[in-house]
Amino acid sequence: MNENKKKDELWRSDANSYGELIRNIGSLLETGKKQAVSAVNQAMVRTYWEIGKHIVEYEQAGNEKAEYGSETLKRLSRDLTERYGNGFGMSNINKMRKFYSLYPILQTVSAKLSWSHYVELLKIEDSMERSFYLKECEQENWGVRELRRQMKSMLFQRLVLSKDKTEVIRLSTAGQVVEKAEDILKDPYVFEFVGLPELPVYKEGDLENALVNNLSQFLLELGKGFTYVGRQQNINIGGRIYKVDLVFYHRILKCFVLIDLKRGEVQHEDIGQMNLYLNYFREELNTEGDTEPIGIVLGAYEDKLMVKYATQNISNQLFVSRYQLYLPNKEQLEQEVRRFLREE
């Protein structure tokens, strides 16, 4: 009996060791694959930058200016495709030329971004906006899909309008820097990914369900630093139960972030209720190292004057903002940004 027990123990020990061996090898393979993909991406980006450089230098030597649709680009596209296969259509050739023109110093080209990232960035004409998205891709490890979504949602323009002018250049050169509660706010928040109708025919619970069911995209919209804690969190005060719609913890600011969703216009009693939640979290749930909790009441509409008076003299970090279930109007937002930057 003892002999069998020893054999079982040896077998379990070998199995554990073998399992660890498999895990270690698997980890090495995954790391190797990522490094290989990264190396290929870097080589492709550098190669296309070099091709763009040759085209621009060809122009500067006094040859025909290779504007899109010119005979030079047509001939170049045709000859390269004939010799080296696909990937050298007119559109791609022009992107390579533009790539070098926008990033003439190779050291400014990020090793973290793929050519597909740069294809998206080349669509942005404003240099400050382009620089912002590049920094965010680097810092937040956005894939191309995340980059496209943030560009379509006009993230840069929405952040610009929530900052003062002294911070706009910092935003474009350093990306979104989170140092205080106001840095995590947007106006509006865009929840186009939930698939709910624009008209308010849904319930608040429907919006909450849709956001939680699309949590990865919701976290992307909230921004850097957010981790999900839970929904409909109970607060027991004097035997009465209150429920916070959504609770997050912010890793950078080291605090709870409470979000209450309102289907229509935010009312003053909604602000008072959030203030109650914040007081409770600060007194009952904060632990050593936690900073003051942040509360955000999100509604489809807001009366700015009512919000001003309802939040006046509240010492808690309590904010009211809007959300919308569709992508913002690009032209309108860009006009607002231009007007904001022109104002003295």
Protein Blocks (a to p, Z undefined) as FASTA:
>chain_A
ZZmmmmmmmmmmmmmmmmmmmmmmmmmmmmmmmmmmmmmmmmmmmmmmmmmmmmmmmmmn
opacddehiaklmmmmmmmmmmnoghiafklmmmmmmmmmmmmpfklpcfkbcfklmmmm
mmpmblklmmmmmmmmmmnopafklmmmmmmnommmmmmmmpcfklmmmmmmnopadfbf
klmpccdddfklnopafblcbcfklmmmmmmmmmmmmmmmnoghiacfbehiacdeehia
cddfbacddfklopaddddddfblcdfklmmmmmmmmmmmmmmmpcghiacdddddddfb
dcfklmmmmmgopabdcddddddfbdcdfklmmmmmmmmmmpZZ
